Amino acid sequence: MTLPSPTDAPGDAESATPVFIRGVAHALPPGERLLWQGTPEPGLVARHVFHRWLVIGYFAIVTGWWAFGTYGKVEMDAFLPMLGMRLGLAALVIGTVEFLARTVAKTTIYAITSKRLVLKIGMVLPMSINVPFNVLLNAAVGRFRDGSGQIALTLMPGNRLAYVALWPHCKVFNVTQPQPVLRGLADPEAVAAVLRDAVLADATERAETLEVGEATRASVPASSAVLQPS
């Protein structure tokens, strides 16, 4: 479920109303704007993260194969309880998949601000993971046949997040260098567009700040460059 983007904060940071990311106790710092926040769709998490249909198909094939080979070879009084046990086990596993998917969706908030990407995650131990744009190397959009998708993030070398803390919001087989993933997005292109524009705007702002800083230092007279504050 995608949450509506808040109205941009007023220009005066001191008079602006504090803006909070849903589920995060601390307000955004002055000057930082919340551009988008959303949660994964439970159905999409069940389908693409916990592979609901693969689980259902497995139990359907195994149970059907057993029933085909067993029916007529044992008494009906024994066949029905055995079939009931297998169907009950299948229902338990499938129910667990649905429960995990809904729990992941309920305990997750993804947010994009003007400075960083925030992942509010954790089924057991809630935590907030901040990914500043200056450590973000790449973001790739993955699309599924149903039109939904996910966004996989690659961090700059030297920046690493714990796999256990990220799961299941990470690529499954990238254990040594975990890649954060925004899961269960109904419209991944729209989210990717917000992220792209925010990263570009932040990079431009940092470049302009660097240029201003260099120009200021270049304009200071050599005689005063060695002065130290008392």
N, C-alpha and C positions, 0 to 999 in steps of 0.2 A: 504494500500500500504506500503510495507516494503522498507525502504531506505537503501542503501548500507552502510556498516560499514566503517568508515574512517580508514586510515592506522595508526598504532600505532605511537604515538609521539616519537621523538628521546629521548635517555636517558638523555641528558642534558636539564633540564627543562627550563633554561634561554634562550637557543638558539632555543627552539622548537617554531614552529608556533602556535599561539593561536588557540584553538579548541573550536567551539561554537556548542551548541545544537540548532537545527533549531528553530527559534522563540524566543530564549532566548538571551537577550542583552549582558549578561556577559559571558566571556570566562571561560572555566574550570580552576580551580586552578592548579598551577604547580604540576606535578606528577600524576594528575588524567587523566585517559584515557577514551575516548568515545568508548564503545564496540558495541553498537547497538542503533539505533533510528528508529522509524517507526510511521505510522499513522493507525488508524482503517480503514477497508474497508467500504465505505458507504452502500453498499448492505447488508453487514453482520450486521451493526448497525441497519438498517431498519428492518431486519428480526428478530434479536435476542434481541434487546433493545426496539424497538418501536413496535414489533410484527405486522409487515406489513400484513402477511397472515391472522392473526386473525382478524384484522380490515377489510380486504377485505372480508373475509368469513362472518363476522357479517352483513355487509351491503348487501352482496349478498343474504343471507337468509332472512333478514328483508324485503328487496325490493321485492324479489321473492314471499314471503308469502303475502305481500300486493297486488302485481299485480294479483296473483292467486285468491284472495278473492274479488278483486274489478273489474277485467275485466268482461265486459258484464253487470255489474250492474249500470254503469254510462255511460253517453254519451261519445263518443270518444273524443269530443272537450274538455271535462273536464278531462278525463283520462290521455291524453298525457301530459298536463301541470303539473298535479300532479306527474306523473312518472318522468318528467324532473326535477322537484324540488328535488325529492329524489335522483336521479342519480347525480344531481349537488352537493348536500350535501355530498354524498359519495365521489365524486371526490375531494371536498374541504378537507375532513378529510384525505383521502389517500395522497393527495398532501402535506398536512402539515406534515405527517409522513415522506415522502421522503425528504422534505425540512429540517426538523430537523436532519434527519440522515446525510445528506450531510453537514450540518452546523457543527454538532459534529465532523465529520471526518475531515473537513477542518480546524477546530480550535484546533485540538488535536495533540500533539506530545508526544509519549512515548520514553524515553531514559534510557539506562542502562550504567552507567559509572563503573569505577573500585571501586567506593566508595559508590554509591547511585543509587536509582531509581528516575527519574524525570518525573513528569506528567505536561506537559504544556497544560492547559485546560482552558475553559471558553468561552461560546458562546457570552456573553454580557460583562463580566469583565474578560479579560484574566489574568491568574495567573500561577505561577510555584510552584508546590508542590514537595518538596524534601523529600525522604524517605531514610535516611541513613541505610546502611545494619545492623548496630548495634541495630536498633529498629525494625527490621523485624523478626517476630517470625516464620512465615510460609507462603508459597506460594503454592496454589493449582490450578492445571490446570483443567478447565472444557471443555469438548469436546461436539460438536454437531454432528448430523448425517451427515451433509454436509462436515465434516472434519475440519471445523473451530473451534474456541474456544475462551476462555478467561482465564485470570490468576487472581485469587482472592488473596489478600494479607491480612495477619493478623499481626497486630502490637503488640509489647510488651505492657503489661499492663502499664497504665499510659500515653500512647501516643495516642492521639485522634485527628482526623481530622473532620472538620465541614461537615455534610451531605450535606448541601445546596451548599457548595463550590465544593464538589466532584461530585454531580449528573450530568450526569448519569453514571459516572465512579465509581460506588459503588454498593454493593448489595442492592437491593430494600428495603428489610424489616429490615435491620440492621441499625435502625435509631439512637439508643442510643450509639452504638459502631460501627460507619461506617467502612466498609472494602473497601479499594481502589480496583478497578478492571480494568485490562487492557482489553478493549473491542474490539470486531471486528477483532481478529487476524486470518489471513488465515492459519498460521502455528504456533499454540501456543506452540507445543513441542520444536521447534527451539528457540523461544524466552525464554522459560522456561530453556532450557539448558544453554543459555548465562547467564541468571540471576543466576542459580545455581552455575555455575563455578565462577562467579564474587563474589558471597557471600562467597563461600569457600575460594577463594584466599584472600579476605579481612580479613576473620576470621583468616586465617593462618598468615597473615602479622601482624595483631594486637597481636596475641599470641606471635609471635617471638619478637615483639617490647617490650611487657611486660616482657618477659624473659630476654632480654638484659638489660632493665631498672632495674630489680631486681638484676641481676648479677653485674651491675655497682654500685648500692648502697651497695651491700654486700662487694665490694672490697675497699670501702672508709675506711681509718683508723678511729677508734673511736675518736681519738683526734681531727681530722679535721671535723668530722661530725657535730660539733656544731658551726663551723664557719659560719658567715653570710656575704653576700656581702656588701661592703661599699657603 
